[in-house]
């Protein structure tokens, strides 16, 4: 009886940790893009490559080059934090060219609740290609925070559809 319970407990623990690793691998990959589309959050683009130097708890995808060369909006990077068996948080950056060295950047943060609801917030600011720091969008603030309606407004004006 004790042996049967011990075997059952070990089996459940094994299944839990095995499924957690599979789920985390799924959420951190392009395989979960359909889930992202369903929640209207940015997907992992086909041209993105996984950054091997990222923190072990997060997965980071990036494009190269880091700045758009034309008037199209560039999905620069995506950072994914997956829990044991659910997707918990994603952050994305998009850049749009203003002139030869100045760009807008839109950061979109998506927080998940039990794989069923998403809260979206964002930031918009200027960034220069030849400098590593961002510039103030408002003279008294470094970043312009956006709620979900603000993010949707910028997405619409930049013709971002995901």
GROMACS elastic network, one bead per residue, 0.5 to 0.9 nm:
[ bonds ]
;  ai    aj funct       b0    kb
    1     4     6  0.51565   500
    1     5     6  0.63445   500
    1     6     6  0.86285   500
    2     5     6  0.51532   500
    2     6     6  0.60900   500
    2     7     6  0.85841   500
    3     6     6  0.50400   500
    3     7     6  0.61110   500
    3     8     6  0.85369   500
    4     7     6  0.51272   500
    4     8     6  0.61040   500
    4     9     6  0.85782   500
    5     9     6  0.60383   500
    5    10     6  0.85262   500
    6     9     6  0.50885   500
    6    10     6  0.60971   500
    6    11     6  0.84787   500
    7    10     6  0.51547   500
    7    11     6  0.60441   500
    7    12     6  0.86143   500
    8    11     6  0.50875   500
    8    12     6  0.61988   500
    8    13     6  0.86953   500
    9    12     6  0.51508   500
    9    13     6  0.62211   500
    9    14     6  0.85665   500
   10    13     6  0.51724   500
   10    14     6  0.60922   500
   10    15     6  0.86139   500
   11    14     6  0.50630   500
   11    15     6  0.61224   500
   11    16     6  0.85412   500
   12    15     6  0.51205   500
   12    16     6  0.60440   500
   12    17     6  0.86653   500
   13    16     6  0.50810   500
   13    17     6  0.62487   500
   13    18     6  0.84581   500
   14    17     6  0.53983   500
   14    18     6  0.59478   500
   14    19     6  0.84661   500
   15    18     6  0.50546   500
   15    19     6  0.59104   500
   15    20     6  0.83281   500
   16    19     6  0.53764   500
   16    20     6  0.60824   500
   16    21     6  0.87745   500
   17    21     6  0.62877   500
   17    22     6  0.86708   500
   17    84     6  0.81331   500
   18    21     6  0.53628   500
   18    22     6  0.63515   500
   18    23     6  0.86903   500
   19    23     6  0.59546   500
   19    24     6  0.84229   500
   19    84     6  0.83996   500
   19    85     6  0.72452   500
   20    23     6  0.51159   500
   20    24     6  0.60229   500
   20    25     6  0.84718   500
   20    83     6  0.81644   500
   20    86     6  0.84699   500
   21    24     6  0.51195   500
   21    25     6  0.60494   500
   21    26     6  0.84900   500
   21    84     6  0.70090   500
   21    85     6  0.77493   500
   22    25     6  0.51287   500
   22    26     6  0.61035   500
   22    27     6  0.87024   500
   22    85     6  0.82238   500
   23    27     6  0.61465   500
   23    28     6  0.85572   500
   23    82     6  0.84686   500
   23    83     6  0.86903   500
   23    84     6  0.71677   500
   23    85     6  0.52547   500
   23    86     6  0.70376   500
   23    87     6  0.85813   500
   24    27     6  0.51722   500
   24    28     6  0.61265   500
   24    29     6  0.86755   500
   24    81     6  0.87956   500
   24    82     6  0.57083   500
   24    83     6  0.67589   500
   24    84     6  0.62257   500
   24    85     6  0.62117   500
   24    86     6  0.72808   500
   24    87     6  0.76258   500
   25    28     6  0.52233   500
   25    29     6  0.63298   500
   25    82     6  0.86286   500
   26    29     6  0.53724   500
   26    30     6  0.78137   500
   26    31     6  0.61005   500
   26    32     6  0.60917   500
   27    30     6  0.78669   500
   27    31     6  0.73617   500
   27    32     6  0.54673   500
   27    33     6  0.85529   500
   27    35     6  0.89417   500
   27    80     6  0.80053   500
   27    81     6  0.86067   500
   27    82     6  0.64811   500
   27    85     6  0.87932   500
   27    86     6  0.76453   500
   27    87     6  0.61332   500
   28    31     6  0.82133   500
   28    32     6  0.75119   500
   28    58     6  0.82662   500
   28    59     6  0.61313   500
   28    60     6  0.85149   500
   28    79     6  0.89491   500
   28    80     6  0.62849   500
   28    81     6  0.77507   500
   28    82     6  0.70028   500
   28    87     6  0.85092   500
   29    32     6  0.61179   500
   29    33     6  0.78908   500
   29    44     6  0.76873   500
   29    50     6  0.88729   500
   29    59     6  0.86833   500
   30    33     6  0.54081   500
   30    34     6  0.86606   500
   30    43     6  0.75931   500
   30    44     6  0.56831   500
   30    45     6  0.79032   500
   30    46     6  0.81764   500
   31    34     6  0.73576   500
   31    35     6  0.87167   500
   32    35     6  0.53608   500
   32    36     6  0.65770   500
   32    37     6  0.89232   500
   32    43     6  0.83004   500
   32    44     6  0.86709   500
   33    37     6  0.61475   500
   33    38     6  0.85990   500
   33    42     6  0.83243   500
   33    43     6  0.52454   500
   33    44     6  0.65563   500
   33    45     6  0.88791   500
   34    37     6  0.50274   500
   34    38     6  0.62467   500
   34    39     6  0.88177   500
   34    43     6  0.81333   500
   35    38     6  0.51031   500
   35    39     6  0.65376   500
   35    40     6  0.87035   500
   35    41     6  0.88459   500
   35    43     6  0.88776   500
   35   115     6  0.89216   500
   36    39     6  0.52427   500
   36    40     6  0.60505   500
   36    41     6  0.52305   500
   36    42     6  0.65001   500
   36    43     6  0.58399   500
   36    44     6  0.88224   500
   36   162     6  0.82180   500
   37    41     6  0.61213   500
   37    42     6  0.72889   500
   37    43     6  0.68507   500
   37   162     6  0.61130   500
   38    41     6  0.78968   500
   39    42     6  0.89916   500
   39   116     6  0.84579   500
   39   117     6  0.77962   500
   39   118     6  0.70115   500
   40    43     6  0.87168   500
   40   161     6  0.82952   500
   40   162     6  0.56040   500
   41    90     6  0.87588   500
   41   108     6  0.86601   500
   41   110     6  0.71602   500
   41   118     6  0.87717   500
   41   120     6  0.85427   500
   41   162     6  0.60700   500
   42    45     6  0.83847   500
   42    75     6  0.86535   500
   42    78     6  0.83454   500
   42    90     6  0.89012   500
   42    91     6  0.89054   500
   42    92     6  0.71295   500
   42   108     6  0.85805   500
   42   161     6  0.83262   500
   42   162     6  0.54494   500
   43    78     6  0.85174   500
   43   162     6  0.68891   500
   44    47     6  0.84153   500
   44    48     6  0.66772   500
   44    49     6  0.89667   500
   44    61     6  0.73100   500
   44    62     6  0.89538   500
   44    75     6  0.89733   500
   44    77     6  0.87194   500
   44    78     6  0.71299   500
   45    48     6  0.53515   500
   45    49     6  0.86886   500
   45    61     6  0.87892   500
   45    62     6  0.89562   500
   45    63     6  0.85730   500
   45    75     6  0.77405   500
   46    49     6  0.81916   500
   47    62     6  0.83949   500
   47    63     6  0.64184   500
   47    64     6  0.83843   500
   48    61     6  0.58046   500
   48    62     6  0.50865   500
   48    64     6  0.78330   500
   48    75     6  0.87178   500
   48    76     6  0.84279   500
   48    77     6  0.77949   500
   48    78     6  0.88468   500
   49    60     6  0.85002   500
   49    61     6  0.53860   500
   49    62     6  0.55651   500
   49    63     6  0.64894   500
   49    64     6  0.86652   500
   50    53     6  0.89685   500
   50    54     6  0.87110   500
   50    59     6  0.73439   500
   50    60     6  0.59081   500
   50    62     6  0.65014   500
   51    54     6  0.58334   500
   51    59     6  0.73285   500
   51    60     6  0.53832   500
   51    61     6  0.55911   500
   51    62     6  0.67584   500
   52    55     6  0.86056   500
   52    59     6  0.83092   500
   52    60     6  0.79554   500
   53    56     6  0.86453   500
   53    60     6  0.85489   500
   54    57     6  0.83407   500
   54    58     6  0.65731   500
   54    59     6  0.61376   500
   54    60     6  0.59912   500
   55    58     6  0.53511   500
   55    59     6  0.70549   500
   55    60     6  0.83838   500
   56    59     6  0.72663   500
   57    80     6  0.87886   500
   57    81     6  0.66028   500
   57    82     6  0.77243   500
   57    83     6  0.88149   500
   58    79     6  0.66840   500
   58    80     6  0.55360   500
   58    82     6  0.72185   500
   59    78     6  0.81884   500
   59    79     6  0.57014   500
   59    80     6  0.51118   500
   59    81     6  0.66735   500
   59    82     6  0.85108   500
   60    77     6  0.71047   500
   60    78     6  0.56636   500
   60    80     6  0.62930   500
   61    76     6  0.85005   500
   61    77     6  0.54818   500
   61    78     6  0.50920   500
   61    79     6  0.63984   500
   61    80     6  0.83999   500
   62    66     6  0.81214   500
   62    75     6  0.81121   500
   62    76     6  0.57720   500
   62    78     6  0.64327   500
   62    79     6  0.87236   500
   63    66     6  0.62842   500
   63    74     6  0.83880   500
   63    75     6  0.72451   500
   63    76     6  0.53923   500
   63    77     6  0.63301   500
   64    67     6  0.78858   500
   64    76     6  0.77275   500
   65    68     6  0.71735   500
   65    69     6  0.83259   500
   65    76     6  0.81879   500
   66    74     6  0.81347   500
   66    75     6  0.88339   500
   66    76     6  0.58448   500
   66    77     6  0.84942   500
   66    95     6  0.85265   500
   66   129     6  0.85534   500
   67    74     6  0.70172   500
   67    76     6  0.73844   500
   67    95     6  0.66984   500
   67    96     6  0.80354   500
   67    97     6  0.78634   500
   67   103     6  0.80690   500
   67   129     6  0.70023   500
   68    71     6  0.71693   500
   68    72     6  0.67502   500
   68    73     6  0.66624   500
   68    74     6  0.55412   500
   68    75     6  0.89228   500
   68    76     6  0.86913   500
   68    95     6  0.68818   500
   68    96     6  0.67337   500
   68    97     6  0.64364   500
   68   103     6  0.87388   500
   69    72     6  0.79721   500
   69    74     6  0.89390   500
   69    97     6  0.78013   500
   69   100     6  0.88161   500
   70    73     6  0.82440   500
   70    96     6  0.87586   500
   70    97     6  0.71446   500
   71    96     6  0.69375   500
   71    97     6  0.59808   500
   71    98     6  0.83054   500
   72    95     6  0.87818   500
   72    96     6  0.67728   500
   72    97     6  0.77306   500
   72   158     6  0.87106   500
   73    94     6  0.65555   500
   73    95     6  0.56656   500
   73    97     6  0.74607   500
   73   158     6  0.71199   500
   73   159     6  0.83643   500
   73   160     6  0.77833   500
   74    93     6  0.84257   500
   74    94     6  0.54336   500
   74    95     6  0.52603   500
   74    96     6  0.65960   500
   75    78     6  0.79968   500
   75    92     6  0.74527   500
   75    93     6  0.60092   500
   75    95     6  0.66737   500
   76    92     6  0.75832   500
   76    93     6  0.54477   500
   76    94     6  0.54412   500
   76    95     6  0.67409   500
   77    91     6  0.82133   500
   77    92     6  0.57088   500
   77    93     6  0.54205   500
   77    94     6  0.74803   500
   78    90     6  0.69936   500
   78    91     6  0.56311   500
   78    93     6  0.66125   500
   79    89     6  0.83014   500
   79    90     6  0.55708   500
   79    91     6  0.51284   500
   79    92     6  0.64542   500
   80    87     6  0.81058   500
   80    88     6  0.81383   500
   80    89     6  0.60842   500
   80    91     6  0.66457   500
   80    92     6  0.88459   500
   81    87     6  0.68175   500
   81    88     6  0.59781   500
   81    89     6  0.51296   500
   81    90     6  0.61611   500
   81    91     6  0.87782   500
   82    85     6  0.74614   500
   82    86     6  0.60809   500
   82    88     6  0.52663   500
   82    89     6  0.67332   500
   82    90     6  0.84676   500
   83    86     6  0.51853   500
   83    87     6  0.58272   500
   83    88     6  0.59304   500
   83    89     6  0.87369   500
   84    87     6  0.82972   500
   86   112     6  0.84414   500
   86   113     6  0.87074   500
   86   114     6  0.66261   500
   86   115     6  0.63333   500
   87    90     6  0.82338   500
   87   111     6  0.85769   500
   87   112     6  0.64795   500
   87   113     6  0.83546   500
   87   114     6  0.78146   500
   87   115     6  0.65278   500
   88   110     6  0.83329   500
   88   111     6  0.59088   500
   88   113     6  0.69088   500
   88   114     6  0.78690   500
   88   115     6  0.79158   500
   89   109     6  0.73192   500
   89   110     6  0.56840   500
   89   112     6  0.59881   500
   90   108     6  0.81430   500
   90   109     6  0.58289   500
   90   110     6  0.51765   500
   90   111     6  0.66502   500
   90   112     6  0.84631   500
   91   107     6  0.69113   500
   91   108     6  0.55825   500
   91   110     6  0.62705   500
   91   111     6  0.87461   500
   91   122     6  0.89654   500
   92   106     6  0.80625   500
   92   107     6  0.55024   500
   92   108     6  0.51066   500
   92   109     6  0.65265   500
   92   110     6  0.85099   500
   93   105     6  0.66832   500
   93   106     6  0.56282   500
   93   108     6  0.64121   500
   94   104     6  0.81594   500
   94   105     6  0.55709   500
   94   106     6  0.51385   500
   94   107     6  0.64598   500
   94   108     6  0.83052   500
   95   103     6  0.62734   500
   95   104     6  0.55470   500
   95   106     6  0.64240   500
   95   107     6  0.88875   500
   95   127     6  0.86823   500
   96   102     6  0.88359   500
   96   103     6  0.54368   500
   96   104     6  0.51804   500
   96   105     6  0.65547   500
   96   106     6  0.84674   500
   96   158     6  0.80122   500
   97   100     6  0.74484   500
   97   101     6  0.79685   500
   97   102     6  0.64976   500
   97   104     6  0.65389   500
   98   101     6  0.77326   500
   98   102     6  0.54813   500
   98   103     6  0.50860   500
   98   104     6  0.69003   500
   99   102     6  0.53603   500
   99   103     6  0.70156   500
  100   103     6  0.83974   500
  100   129     6  0.84112   500
  101   127     6  0.84474   500
  101   128     6  0.54556   500
  101   129     6  0.51916   500
  101   130     6  0.69101   500
  102   126     6  0.69279   500
  102   127     6  0.60503   500
  102   129     6  0.64951   500
  102   130     6  0.89257   500
  103   125     6  0.84670   500
  103   126     6  0.56303   500
  103   127     6  0.53237   500
  103   128     6  0.60892   500
  103   129     6  0.75197   500
  104   124     6  0.69807   500
  104   125     6  0.57579   500
  104   127     6  0.62038   500
  104   128     6  0.87018   500
  105   123     6  0.80142   500
  105   124     6  0.55545   500
  105   125     6  0.54091   500
  105   126     6  0.59247   500
  105   127     6  0.65852   500
  106   122     6  0.69550   500
  106   123     6  0.57548   500
  106   125     6  0.68106   500
  106   126     6  0.89073   500
  106   151     6  0.83046   500
  106   154     6  0.80908   500
  106   155     6  0.89390   500
  107   121     6  0.84307   500
  107   122     6  0.52670   500
  107   123     6  0.51306   500
  107   124     6  0.63625   500
  107   125     6  0.87229   500
  107   151     6  0.88745   500
  108   120     6  0.69256   500
  108   121     6  0.59807   500
  108   123     6  0.67941   500
  108   124     6  0.88924   500
  108   146     6  0.89037   500
  108   151     6  0.72284   500
  109   119     6  0.80714   500
  109   120     6  0.56257   500
  109   121     6  0.53121   500
  109   122     6  0.57202   500
  109   123     6  0.86294   500
  110   118     6  0.62137   500
  110   119     6  0.56770   500
  110   121     6  0.67688   500
  110   122     6  0.86613   500
  111   117     6  0.82820   500
  111   118     6  0.54391   500
  111   119     6  0.51219   500
  111   120     6  0.64935   500
  111   121     6  0.86194   500
  112   115     6  0.59593   500
  112   116     6  0.71950   500
  112   117     6  0.58226   500
  112   119     6  0.66065   500
  113   116     6  0.60088   500
  113   117     6  0.52725   500
  113   118     6  0.63180   500
  113   119     6  0.82345   500
  114   117     6  0.70537   500
  115   118     6  0.79390   500
  119   148     6  0.74359   500
  120   146     6  0.89312   500
  120   147     6  0.68681   500
  120   148     6  0.51035   500
  120   149     6  0.88539   500
  120   151     6  0.76587   500
  121   145     6  0.76869   500
  121   146     6  0.56919   500
  121   148     6  0.52645   500
  121   149     6  0.86212   500
  121   150     6  0.80951   500
  121   151     6  0.66558   500
  122   144     6  0.83714   500
  122   145     6  0.58861   500
  122   147     6  0.64020   500
  122   148     6  0.75038   500
  122   150     6  0.78379   500
  122   151     6  0.60462   500
  123   143     6  0.61315   500
  123   144     6  0.54380   500
  123   146     6  0.55673   500
  123   147     6  0.87182   500
  123   151     6  0.81255   500
  124   137     6  0.76538   500
  124   143     6  0.60364   500
  124   144     6  0.52889   500
  124   145     6  0.67143   500
  124   146     6  0.75197   500
  124   151     6  0.88999   500
  124   154     6  0.88281   500
  125   134     6  0.69931   500
  125   135     6  0.67719   500
  125   136     6  0.65135   500
  125   137     6  0.52049   500
  125   138     6  0.85946   500
  125   142     6  0.72402   500
  125   143     6  0.53425   500
  125   144     6  0.64042   500
  126   134     6  0.57454   500
  126   135     6  0.51094   500
  126   136     6  0.65324   500
  126   137     6  0.60743   500
  126   142     6  0.89682   500
  126   143     6  0.84659   500
  127   130     6  0.89445   500
  127   131     6  0.76532   500
  127   132     6  0.78710   500
  127   133     6  0.67536   500
  127   135     6  0.57536   500
  127   136     6  0.87454   500
  128   131     6  0.53956   500
  128   132     6  0.73058   500
  128   133     6  0.74537   500
  128   134     6  0.67251   500
  128   135     6  0.76117   500
  129   132     6  0.74953   500
  131   134     6  0.77268   500
  134   142     6  0.77147   500
  134   143     6  0.87457   500
  135   138     6  0.89863   500
  135   142     6  0.66127   500
  135   143     6  0.83821   500
  136   139     6  0.58750   500
  136   140     6  0.75481   500
  136   141     6  0.60854   500
  136   143     6  0.63988   500
  136   144     6  0.86404   500
  137   140     6  0.84664   500
  137   141     6  0.68912   500
  137   142     6  0.62452   500
  137   143     6  0.61810   500
  137   144     6  0.66596   500
  138   141     6  0.51478   500
  138   142     6  0.67037   500
  138   143     6  0.73480   500
  138   144     6  0.72249   500
  139   142     6  0.75626   500
  141   144     6  0.70080   500
  145   150     6  0.84423   500
  146   149     6  0.74772   500
  146   151     6  0.59005   500
  147   150     6  0.51783   500
  147   151     6  0.62608   500
  147   152     6  0.86582   500
  148   151     6  0.50846   500
  148   152     6  0.61362   500
  148   153     6  0.85810   500
  149   152     6  0.50027   500
  149   153     6  0.61028   500
  149   154     6  0.87328   500
  150   154     6  0.63215   500
  150   155     6  0.85430   500
  151   154     6  0.52581   500
  151   155     6  0.60742   500
  151   156     6  0.85729   500
  152   156     6  0.60674   500
  152   157     6  0.86299   500
  153   156     6  0.51662   500
  153   157     6  0.62436   500
  153   158     6  0.85768   500
  154   157     6  0.51160   500
  154   158     6  0.59786   500
  154   159     6  0.82778   500
  154   160     6  0.83175   500
  155   158     6  0.51879   500
  155   159     6  0.58297   500
  155   161     6  0.72090   500
  156   160     6  0.61345   500
  156   161     6  0.78046   500
  157   160     6  0.78229   500
